[in-house]
Amino acid sequence: MFLQAIIAGTVLFLIIQYIRERNTLKKIAKHFGGPKPLPLIGNLLEFNKDVPEIFETGIRLLKLHGPDTFFWGLFNRYMLVVSSPKNVEKVLMAKQAQKSLLYTFLESWLRTGLLLSSGEKWFQRRRIITPAFHFKILEQFVAVFNKEADVMVTNLRKHVGGKEFDIYSYVTLMALDSICETSMGTSVNAQNDPDNDYVKNVKSMSVLFLRRIFDPLAGYPVLYELVHPRAYKTRKIVRELHKFTDSVIAERRKQLQESGEEGKRLTKSDENLYSKQKMTFLDLLLNVNVDGMPLDDLEIREEVDTFMFEGHDTTTSGISFTIYELARHQQAQDRIYDEIVAILGKNNREADLTYQVLQEFKYLEMAIKEALRLYPSVPFIGRHLLEDTELDGITLPSGMEVLVSIYMIHRNPEVFPDPERYDPERFSEDAESKRGPYDYIPFSAGARNCIGQRFAMLEMKVALIKLISNYRVLPGESLGKLRVKTDLVIRPHMGVPVTLVERD
Ligand code: HEM
């Protein structure tokens, strides 16, 4: 009898809590507007579609109800999507926030590396890792970008004068080789061995991640891990990915021990840090001290894995969507070619691009920025509020999920008139100075902004200069049909089909 009363009391409590929570949500939903949710399943039916359609539906609903829109998922899972500058600022600058639930799907692979960590751990890691992007180190990385872009250009030569082909896959492999070599000092040789296991596993993780976002069990991690067939597959792939990184770390540690380098621990003020020959990101982690202690292998692995994930799909999309726009806008491509000739001279095809020379490519930078406006590599970023937060005069409860839609922010017609039009002039110095700090944020803003943005810009510039100095890129027949899809990174659904003509 007593037990029955306890059960009945608990059930009643849960029902009351559910109704209360639902009423709060209804109030917020009414305030912001959004698609009408069905009982229990929310708006899940709207998203029960093929992959690019999921993205298109999200954008359609945001346009219809935005700039700030409320979505409801299974049961009481919900999120607010914001793109108005004042709400974006409040969310990105919130002192108390974690990455949203979506990111935890990557945790088995990336653990709590820089992207996923929060609080003190994040703060300490960001401090340690920041020197890896010092310009002295970036200068060395530029040599790697040159080498890998040269391989890409050579591999592309077989398409000159041929039928349309997908250039996205070539860019992906080039970016993967570049991040592997700069972060670990090792080569997976993806460009010449695309069937390499590591390359295949990284790709599979992206697909599994995307499928999980829209899985009905997405919000129930324990159940998902127990019963979902894809959970088993994910665990297997993660084991293999870790095995690879573990072996690279062990090998490098051994090399450093043998050369007597490992004992020479670095501190932030160590001048040698910036003058080291061929310093990789992994070397920095292997040599750094935190409170007098070196990082252990697991701590190093999570950071290296994070870089492998964040550091190649993002630049791949940046480069590929710039190619897409330049193929469609030959005048812009011509201006970049003129810039190449003006800076590097007529014999520019095999020029060795240095950090300093890359700073001179102003129009190219504008062209890349405009492509990142239309196709921001990370189109949404998510936060889990850790304290009640007021937006537009209404209080969002702590625990709420908020998505910042970079994709929609960049299409605000008041800031970017005729927003779908590709026009690099939007990034002239004069035009840029007239915009607010939250009008254009491809690398996010605030303390959690992208640590790799200068690295990314250098890699993108090198790849595009090498490509355009060698070939004129023309649109393939099916280029007009391009559709995009997104997991954490935006991608062309069927690649970027182009044709190539050799330059004189
Ligand atoms: C075009 C290229 C890139 C774009 C558009 C981009 C964009 C972003 C964005 C929007 C974030 C914020 C994510 C969030 O708040 O959830 C971010 C974070 C991050 N990015 Fe990038 N990224 C790019 C390239 C790179 C590269 C090349 C690296 C590494 C070499 C990198 C490493 C990271 C890391 C580690 C974080 C987490 C930083 C932190 O929370 O402290 N990114 N990136």
Residues whose N, C-alpha, C, O or C-beta is under 5 A from the ligand:
A	BS01	HEM	L114 L115 R126 F307 E310 G311 T314 T315 G318 S377 V378 I381 G382 P442 F443 S444 A447 R448 N449 C450 I451 G452 F455 A456
